[in-house]
């Protein structure tokens, strides 16, 4: 897998987590029930922020994305 494909996968996964976190935040705001605020923050930070930054890292350093460890990193994360 080349660097552009791997970083694109990271960005798509980050976008998925962004939509989930955003939807959960809108739901909590609209309902007034903030019982899931820790879930919302973990989805936001561990999901879209860290995945987006990892995708940016692999896009900026394509040699790092050429290893099997980079692909394993994606699937294990």
N, C-alpha and C positions, 0 to 999 in steps of 0.2 A: 504494500500500500504506500502510495507516495505521500509527501508532506501535505499537499493541498487537500487530498481526500481525507486524511486523518484529521486535519484541523477543521474541515467542513463538518465531519461527524461530531467533533466536540462542540462546534457552534450550534448544530441542530439539537443536540442533547441539551445544551444550555438554554436554547430557545424554548424547548419543551418544558423545562423546569421553570423558566420565567413565566410562561403562560399559567402553569399550575399554581405557582406562588402568587401571581397577580389575581387569579380567580379566587383563591382562598382569602386573600386580603380584602377583596371587594365583598365577598360573602360575609366576612366577619364585620366589616364596616357597615354593611347594609342591615345585618341582623342585630347588631349590637352585642353579639355573643363572641367574646374574645378568648374563649377557652383554648383555642388552637393556635395561639400566637407563637408558641415555641415551635410548633410544626411549621408554621409560616416562615419564621426566621431561619430555620434550618434548611428548608427547601430553597429559600432565597440565597442564603450564603453558601451552603454546601452544594447546591444545585447549580443555579445559573451563574453565580459570580465566579466560583472556582473553576467550573467547566469552561466558561468564556475566557478566563485568563489562561487556562491550559491550552485552549485552542489558539489563542494569540501567541503563546510561547512556541508552540509547534509551527505556527506560520512564520514566526520571526527567525527560528532556528531550524531550518528544514533538515539538517543533518541529524538532529535529535529524533526526528519523526521517522527516520529510515530504519530504525532498529526494531527487532521483534518485541523488545521491552516496551516501546511506545504503544504498540498495538495491544499488548497485554495490559498496559496501564489503562487504556480506554475500557477494555472489557471488564477488568476487575473493579474499576471505579464505579 
